[in-house]
Amino acid sequence: MATEHSITCTWKSGIAYEAKVSGFQIPIDGAKEVGGQDSGARPKQLMLASLAGCSGIDVASILKKMRVNFDSLDIHVTAKLSDDSPQVYTYVHLLYTFRGENIDRLKCQRAVDLSQNQYCGVTLMFKKFAEVSYDLEFFD
């Protein structure tokens, strides 16, 4: 049986909405130059946050099972939009930045590879419409 997800997005004013996702309120709005009040996140950027969050959950979970310790992990996502309208993402790059002493780099690479190629459903969806690439960097 297929799993079903459901959210509610409620109009607030102008072009602003509030999404209720898993009990959390997420404000969504446009920039002032498109008629918004700049009072919330942009919808397309929320897609990038979902991508980073999905992969990040995978990586942290996999590394925990591998008993790899790290102090922090940041995932920076850069994306390019098409020139034509409606604009869609055509290229997405994720940069995984690990911090900590004596991090097992090979296991981190394996965890990210597994997330990007097998476990992260958001990545797999993105790959249907955009080129997706990723890199890792490490700091003590």
NURONU-98799 format. One record per atom (N, C-alpha, C): residue number from 1; chain; x, z, y. Coordinates in Angstrom, 3 decimals, always signed. Layout:
<rs>
R  pos  unit         X         Z         Y
R  NUM     A         X         Z         Y
...
</rs>
This chain:
<rs>
R  pos  unit         X         Z         Y
R    1     A    +0.845    +0.000    -1.184
R    1     A    +0.000    +0.000    +0.000
R    1     A    +0.891    +0.000    +1.250
R    2     A    +0.564    -0.818    +2.205
R    2     A    +1.342    -0.934    +3.427
R    2     A    +1.130    +0.264    +4.342
R    3     A    +2.209    +0.676    +4.990
R    3     A    +2.136    +1.734    +5.984
R    3     A    +1.630    +1.135    +7.286
R    4     A    +0.846    +1.881    +7.997
R    4     A    +0.312    +1.420    +9.277
R    4     A    +0.764    +2.355   +10.378
R    5     A    +1.199    +1.796   +11.495
R    5     A    +1.539    +2.575   +12.681
R    5     A    +0.486    +2.322   +13.741
R    6     A    +0.254    +3.317   +14.576
R    6     A    -0.729    +3.188   +15.635
R    6     A    -0.266    +3.968   +16.850
R    7     A    -0.411    +3.378   +18.021
R    7     A    -0.124    +4.069   +19.279
R    7     A    -1.276    +3.779   +20.235
R    8     A    -1.329    +4.555   +21.305
R    8     A    -2.301    +4.295   +22.359
R    8     A    -1.549    +4.132   +23.665
R    9     A    -1.889    +3.083   +24.401
R    9     A    -1.283    +2.813   +25.697
R    9     A    -2.414    +2.806   +26.723
R   10     A    -2.358    +3.735   +27.684
R   10     A    -3.445    +3.932   +28.641
R   10     A    -3.011    +3.521   +30.042
R   11     A    -3.823    +2.694   +30.681
R   11     A    -3.556    +2.268   +32.054
R   11     A    -3.655    +3.460   +32.982
R   12     A    -2.687    +3.596   +33.895
R   12     A    -2.678    +4.701   +34.855
R   12     A    -3.080    +4.212   +36.249
R   13     A    -2.377    +3.207   +36.750
R   13     A    -2.688    +2.599   +38.046
R   13     A    -1.767    +1.405   +38.235
R   14     A    -2.149    +0.500   +39.129
R   14     A    -1.318    -0.678   +39.375
R   14     A    -1.040    -1.402   +38.071
R   15     A    +0.246    -1.482   +37.698
R   15     A    +0.611    -2.055   +36.396
R   15     A    +1.271    -0.999   +35.501
R   16     A    +1.068    +0.267   +35.846
R   16     A    +1.662    +1.375   +35.091
R   16     A    +0.761    +1.806   +33.936
R   17     A    +1.401    +2.146   +32.832
R   17     A    +0.719    +2.637   +31.635
R   17     A    +1.429    +3.877   +31.127
R   18     A    +0.760    +4.586   +30.259
R   18     A    +1.391    +5.684   +29.552
R   18     A    +1.113    +5.484   +28.064
R   19     A    +2.185    +5.389   +27.298
R   19     A    +2.047    +5.219   +25.855
R   19     A    +2.141    +6.584   +25.185
R   20     A    +1.274    +6.803   +24.229
R   20     A    +1.352    +8.018   +23.429
R   20     A    +1.872    +7.597   +22.058
R   21     A    +3.086    +8.042   +21.750
R   21     A    +3.779    +7.658   +20.528
R   21     A    +4.210    +8.926   +19.805
R   22     A    +3.673    +9.143   +18.613
R   22     A    +4.012   +10.331   +17.814
R   22     A    +3.837   +11.624   +18.618
R   23     A    +2.836   +11.653   +19.483
R   23     A    +2.561   +12.842   +20.280
R   23     A    +3.370   +12.943   +21.564
R   24     A    +4.246   +11.976   +21.832
R   24     A    +5.067   +11.987   +23.043
R   24     A    +4.517   +10.998   +24.049
R   25     A    +4.544   +11.381   +25.315
R   25     A    +4.092   +10.510   +26.396
R   25     A    +5.276    +9.718   +26.936
R   26     A    +5.135    +8.410   +26.996
R   26     A    +6.196    +7.546   +27.515
R   26     A    +5.627    +6.724   +28.668
R   27     A    +6.094    +6.985   +29.901
R   27     A    +5.613    +6.191   +31.027
R   27     A    +6.213    +4.784   +31.005
R   28     A    +5.376    +3.790   +31.282
R   28     A    +5.794    +2.390   +31.305
R   28     A    +5.327    +1.785   +32.627
R   29     A    +6.231    +1.102   +33.312
R   29     A    +5.869    +0.478   +34.582
R   29     A    +6.828    -0.669   +34.859
R   30     A    +6.474    -1.459   +35.844
R   30     A    +7.314    -2.565   +36.270
R   30     A    +8.095    -2.202   +37.524
R   31     A    +9.043    -3.036   +37.838
R   31     A    +9.821    -2.869   +39.064
R   31     A    +8.937    -3.181   +40.266
R   32     A    +9.327    -2.682   +41.418
R   32     A    +8.544    -2.907   +42.633
R   32     A    +8.408    -4.393   +42.961
R   33     A    +9.436    -5.182   +42.660
R   33     A    +9.378    -6.612   +42.991
R   33     A    +8.366    -7.384   +42.155
R   34     A    +7.848    -6.785   +41.084
R   34     A    +6.810    -7.441   +40.288
R   34     A    +5.464    -6.711   +40.403
R   35     A    +5.364    -5.809   +41.384
R   35     A    +4.102    -5.120   +41.623
R   35     A    +3.994    -3.718   +41.049
R   36     A    +5.060    -3.241   +40.424
R   36     A    +5.047    -1.893   +39.876
R   36     A    +5.507    -0.869   +40.900
R   37     A    +5.542    +0.367   +40.480
R   37     A    +6.027    +1.447   +41.334
R   37     A    +7.332    +2.039   +40.805
R   38     A    +7.905    +1.386   +39.783
R   38     A    +9.159    +1.853   +39.201
R   38     A    +9.026    +3.287   +38.675
R   39     A    +7.861    +3.582   +38.071
R   39     A    +7.573    +4.948   +37.630
R   39     A    +7.734    +5.150   +36.125
R   40     A    +8.293    +4.152   +35.434
R   40     A    +8.459    +4.295   +33.995
R   40     A    +9.405    +3.263   +33.431
R   41     A    +9.594    +3.358   +32.152
R   41     A   +10.488    +2.436   +31.449
R   41     A    +9.882    +1.040   +31.389
R   42     A   +10.751    +0.043   +31.276
R   42     A   +10.306    -1.331   +31.117
R   42     A   +10.043    -1.605   +29.636
R   43     A    +9.000    -2.350   +29.325
R   43     A    +8.664    -2.606   +27.916
R   43     A    +9.793    -3.230   +27.099
R   44     A   +10.460    -4.242   +27.633
R   44     A   +11.525    -4.882   +26.868
R   44     A   +12.686    -3.924   +26.634
R   45     A   +13.000    -3.090   +27.611
R   45     A   +14.079    -2.124   +27.435
R   45     A   +13.704    -1.058   +26.407
R   46     A   +12.425    -0.765   +26.293
R   46     A   +11.989    +0.157   +25.235
R   46     A   +12.254    -0.438   +23.857
R   47     A   +12.174    -1.749   +23.750
R   47     A   +12.530    -2.401   +22.486
R   47     A   +13.995    -2.127   +22.144
R   48     A   +14.866    -2.179   +23.146
R   48     A   +16.283    -1.909   +22.918
R   48     A   +16.505    -0.449   +22.540
R   49     A   +15.748    +0.444   +23.163
R   49     A   +15.840    +1.865   +22.811
R   49     A   +15.401    +2.082   +21.364
R   50     A   +14.360    +1.374   +20.940
R   50     A   +13.904    +1.463   +19.551
R   50     A   +14.977    +0.971   +18.591
R   51     A   +15.653    -0.098   +18.967
R   51     A   +16.727    -0.640   +18.145
R   51     A   +17.855    +0.380   +17.995
R   52     A   +18.312    +0.933   +19.112
R   52     A   +19.396    +1.925   +19.070
R   52     A   +18.958    +3.183   +18.326
R   53     A   +17.739    +3.624   +18.568
R   53     A   +17.253    +4.830   +17.912
R   53     A   +17.124    +4.664   +16.411
R   54     A   +16.594    +3.541   +15.975
R   54     A   +16.431    +3.269   +14.545
R   54     A   +17.785    +3.251   +13.849
R   55     A   +18.714    +2.498   +14.391
R   55     A   +20.032    +2.413   +13.782
R   55     A   +20.763    +3.750   +13.865
R   56     A   +20.620    +4.432   +14.986
R   56     A   +21.273    +5.731   +15.147
R   56     A   +20.803    +6.753   +14.129
R   57     A   +19.506    +6.760   +13.852
R   57     A   +18.967    +7.666   +12.834
R   57     A   +19.579    +7.337   +11.480
R   58     A   +19.641    +6.054   +11.157
R   58     A   +20.262    +5.634    +9.895
R   58     A   +21.706    +6.123    +9.805
R   59     A   +22.488    +5.811   +10.836
R   59     A   +23.919    +6.111   +10.818
R   59     A   +24.152    +7.616   +10.689
R   60     A   +23.445    +8.420   +11.475
R   60     A   +23.621    +9.877   +11.397
R   60     A   +23.257   +10.395   +10.010
R   61     A   +22.182    +9.873    +9.442
R   61     A   +21.751   +10.303    +8.108
R   61     A   +22.766    +9.908    +7.036
R   62     A   +23.253    +8.684    +7.107
R   62     A   +24.229    +8.205    +6.125
R   62     A   +25.528    +8.995    +6.230
R   63     A   +25.989    +9.223    +7.463
R   63     A   +27.239    +9.959    +7.644
R   63     A   +27.107   +11.412    +7.183
R   64     A   +25.940   +11.994    +7.354
R   64     A   +25.719   +13.350    +6.858
R   64     A   +25.856   +13.377    +5.334
R   65     A   +25.259   +12.390    +4.656
R   65     A   +25.372   +12.303    +3.198
R   65     A   +26.811   +12.060    +2.756
R   66     A   +27.574   +11.331    +3.590
R   66     A   +28.982   +11.064    +3.284
R   66     A   +29.895   +12.226    +3.693
R   67     A   +29.310   +13.234    +4.300
R   67     A   +30.054   +14.410    +4.792
R   67     A   +31.105   +14.028    +5.838
R   68     A   +30.717   +13.121    +6.725
R   68     A   +31.591   +12.708    +7.823
R   68     A   +31.163   +13.468    +9.066
R   69     A   +32.101   +14.202    +9.648
R   69     A   +31.818   +14.962   +10.862
R   69     A   +32.228   +14.160   +12.093
R   70     A   +31.425   +14.262   +13.121
R   70     A   +31.749   +13.651   +14.408
R   70     A   +31.117   +14.517   +15.485
R   71     A   +31.683   +14.483   +16.684
R   71     A   +31.165   +15.294   +17.791
R   71     A   +30.015   +14.624   +18.506
R   72     A   +30.109   +13.303   +18.667
R   72     A   +29.030   +12.588   +19.337
R   72     A   +29.037   +11.123   +18.929
R   73     A   +27.881   +10.516   +19.107
R   73     A   +27.716    +9.084   +18.862
R   73     A   +26.805    +8.535   +19.944
R   74     A   +27.311    +7.576   +20.690
R   74     A   +26.511    +6.860   +21.688
R   74     A   +26.357    +5.426   +21.213
R   75     A   +25.180    +4.871   +21.420
R   75     A   +24.939    +3.478   +21.076
R   75     A   +24.515    +2.762   +22.346
R   76     A   +25.374    +1.888   +22.827
R   76     A   +25.101    +1.127   +24.047
R   76     A   +24.625    -0.259   +23.628
R   77     A   +23.460    -0.652   +24.112
R   77     A   +22.883    -1.946   +23.742
R   77     A   +22.862    -2.853   +24.969
R   78     A   +23.406    -4.046   +24.795
R   78     A   +23.378    -5.073   +25.829
R   78     A   +22.608    -6.262   +25.260
R   79     A   +21.713    -6.815   +26.064
R   79     A   +20.898    -7.932   +25.566
R   79     A   +20.777    -9.016   +26.628
R   80     A   +20.705   -10.253   +26.167
R   80     A   +20.520   -11.395   +27.055
R   80     A   +19.126   -11.957   +26.849
R   81     A   +18.484   -12.270   +27.971
R   81     A   +17.155   -12.870   +27.952
R   81     A   +17.253   -14.380   +28.119
R   82     A   +16.284   -15.073   +27.568
R   82     A   +16.217   -16.520   +27.736
R   82     A   +15.954   -16.855   +29.203
R   83     A   +16.287   -18.065   +29.592
R   83     A   +16.043   -18.505   +30.965
R   83     A   +14.592   -18.911   +31.175
R   84     A   +13.958   -19.404   +30.117
R   84     A   +12.583   -19.881   +30.248
R   84     A   +11.586   -18.728   +30.140
R   85     A   +10.390   -19.005   +30.591
R   85     A    +9.340   -17.993   +30.595
R   85     A    +8.352   -18.273   +29.472
R   86     A    +7.854   -17.285   +28.767
R   86     A    +8.194   -15.880   +28.941
R   86     A    +9.599   -15.593   +28.408
R   87     A   +10.310   -14.724   +29.108
R   87     A   +11.671   -14.406   +28.706
R   87     A   +11.670   -13.541   +27.450
R   88     A   +12.498   -13.932   +26.508
R   88     A   +12.649   -13.175   +25.260
R   88     A   +14.139   -12.931   +25.026
R   89     A   +14.439   -11.921   +24.249
R   89     A   +15.832   -11.653   +23.922
R   89     A   +16.362   -12.741   +22.993
R   90     A   +17.547   -13.248   +23.341
R   90     A   +18.190   -14.265   +22.503
R   90     A   +19.468   -13.733   +21.871
R   91     A   +20.072   -12.719   +22.475
R   91     A   +21.313   -12.139   +21.983
R   91     A   +21.307   -10.649   +22.263
R   92     A   +21.691    -9.859   +21.271
R   92     A   +21.741    -8.401   +21.412
R   92     A   +23.046    -7.905   +20.805
R   93     A   +23.726    -7.031   +21.531
R   93     A   +24.978    -6.449   +21.038
R   93     A   +24.891    -4.931   +21.112
R   94     A   +25.246    -4.283   +20.009
R   94     A   +25.279    -2.821   +19.949
R   94     A   +26.727    -2.363   +19.874
R   95     A   +27.084    -1.385   +20.689
R   95     A   +28.411    -0.779   +20.660
R   95     A   +28.239    +0.677   +20.264
R   96     A   +28.744    +1.031   +19.093
R   96     A   +28.680    +2.398   +18.579
R   96     A   +29.963    +3.111   +18.992
R   97     A   +29.846    +4.169   +19.798
R   97     A   +31.005    +4.915   +20.261
R   97     A   +30.994    +6.298   +19.618
R   98     A   +31.965    +6.524   +18.731
R   98     A   +32.106    +7.796   +18.035
R   98     A   +33.160    +8.640   +18.727
R   99     A   +32.894    +9.949   +18.836
R   99     A   +33.870   +10.883   +19.389
R   99     A   +34.057   +12.027   +18.405
R  100     A   +35.308   +12.428   +18.257
R  100     A   +35.630   +13.549   +17.384
R  100     A   +37.012   +13.372   +16.790
R  101     A   +37.555   +14.455   +16.263
R  101     A   +38.886   +14.420   +15.678
R  101     A   +38.817   +14.041   +14.204
R  102     A   +39.765   +13.224   +13.786
R  102     A   +39.915   +12.846   +12.376
R  102     A   +38.649   +12.258   +11.762
R  103     A   +37.956   +11.409   +12.510
R  103     A   +36.752   +10.760   +11.992
R  103     A   +37.171    +9.699   +10.971
R  104     A   +36.481    +9.670    +9.853
R  104     A   +36.745    +8.662    +8.828
R  104     A   +36.143    +7.336    +9.309
R  105     A   +37.002    +6.481    +9.842
R  105     A   +36.551    +5.232   +10.451
R  105     A   +35.942    +4.272    +9.434
R  106     A   +36.489    +4.237    +8.249
R  106     A   +35.950    +3.337    +7.224
R  106     A   +34.532    +3.739    +6.823
R  107     A   +34.284    +5.035    +6.709
R  107     A   +32.936    +5.488    +6.364
R  107     A   +31.965    +5.232    +7.512
R  108     A   +32.437    +5.374    +8.748
R  108     A   +31.580    +5.056    +9.904
R  108     A   +31.224    +3.575    +9.893
R  109     A   +32.207    +2.736    +9.625
R  109     A   +31.951    +1.289    +9.557
R  109     A   +30.939    +0.989    +8.457
R  110     A   +31.086    +1.633    +7.310
R  110     A   +30.168    +1.425    +6.188
R  110     A   +28.757    +1.858    +6.566
R  111     A   +28.634    +2.995    +7.251
R  111     A   +27.316    +3.496    +7.654
R  111     A   +26.642    +2.531    +8.625
R  112     A   +27.392    +2.024    +9.591
R  112     A   +26.827    +1.071   +10.563
R  112     A   +26.462    -0.235    +9.862
R  113     A   +27.328    -0.713    +8.978
R  113     A   +27.020    -1.941    +8.233
R  113     A   +25.732    -1.785    +7.428
R  114     A   +25.575    -0.659    +6.743
R  114     A   +24.358    -0.425    +5.963
R  114     A   +23.123    -0.412    +6.853
R  115     A   +23.236    +0.257    +8.007
R  115     A   +22.110    +0.298    +8.932
R  115     A   +21.755    -1.096    +9.412
R  116     A   +22.752    -1.847    +9.857
R  116     A   +22.518    -3.159   +10.453
R  116     A   +22.047    -4.208    +9.453
R  117     A   +22.442    -4.077    +8.218
R  117     A   +22.156    -5.127    +7.249
R  117     A   +21.156    -4.766    +6.161
R  118     A   +20.778    -3.479    +6.089
R  118     A   +19.908    -3.094    +4.993
R  118     A   +18.787    -2.132    +5.379
R  119     A   +19.079    -1.115    +6.185
R  119     A   +18.113    -0.040    +6.380
R  119     A   +17.281    -0.098    +7.660
R  120     A   +17.848    -0.570    +8.755
R  120     A   +17.145    -0.497   +10.044
R  120     A   +16.126    -1.633   +10.176
R  121     A   +14.864    -1.289   +10.020
R  121     A   +13.799    -2.276   +10.121
R  121     A   +13.717    -2.913   +11.501
R  122     A   +14.071    -2.163   +12.536
R  122     A   +14.023    -2.731   +13.886
R  122     A   +15.100    -3.813   +14.022
R  123     A   +16.282    -3.562   +13.497
R  123     A   +17.330    -4.581   +13.523
R  123     A   +16.878    -5.823   +12.771
R  124     A   +16.294    -5.617   +11.612
R  124     A   +15.850    -6.764   +10.812
R  124     A   +14.765    -7.557   +11.538
R  125     A   +13.904    -6.871   +12.292
R  125     A   +12.911    -7.590   +13.110
R  125     A   +13.601    -8.366   +14.224
R  126     A   +14.558    -7.717   +14.918
R  126     A   +15.275    -8.389   +15.999
R  126     A   +15.967    -9.646   +15.499
R  127     A   +16.523    -9.601   +14.299
R  127     A   +17.256   -10.741   +13.763
R  127     A   +16.354   -11.954   +13.533
R  128     A   +15.045   -11.771   +13.570
R  128     A   +14.120   -12.889   +13.409
R  128     A   +14.004   -13.728   +14.687
R  129     A   +14.410   -13.144   +15.828
R  129     A   +14.281   -13.893   +17.087
R  129     A   +15.532   -13.880   +17.956
R  130     A   +16.556   -13.121   +17.566
R  130     A   +17.765   -13.033   +18.394
R  130     A   +19.003   -12.913   +17.508
R  131     A   +20.128   -13.328   +18.053
R  131     A   +21.409   -13.080   +17.396
R  131     A   +21.771   -11.618   +17.663
R  132     A   +22.159   -10.892   +16.629
R  132     A   +22.506    -9.475   +16.760
R  132     A   +23.940    -9.279   +16.294
R  133     A   +24.745    -8.608   +17.123
R  133     A   +26.123    -8.294   +16.756
R  133     A   +26.393    -6.831   +17.077
R  134     A   +27.506    -6.318   +16.554
R  134     A   +27.836    -4.919   +16.812
R  134     A   +29.330    -4.685   +16.659
R  135     A   +29.805    -3.647   +17.347
R  135     A   +31.183    -3.194   +17.282
R  135     A   +31.190    -1.672   +17.246
R  136     A   +32.305    -1.118   +16.781
R  136     A   +32.499    +0.319   +16.769
R  136     A   +33.750    +0.648   +17.571
R  137     A   +33.741    +1.795   +18.264
R  137     A   +34.935    +2.298   +18.912
R  137     A   +35.002    +3.791   +18.675
R  138     A   +36.234    +4.322   +18.694
R  138     A   +36.467    +5.720   +18.359
R  138     A   +37.333    +6.376   +19.419
R  139     A   +36.997    +7.637   +19.739
R  139     A   +37.783    +8.428   +20.675
R  139     A   +37.944    +9.827   +20.109
R  140     A   +39.175   +10.352   +20.238
R  140     A   +39.424   +11.726   +19.790
R  140     A   +38.859   +12.734   +20.760
</rs>
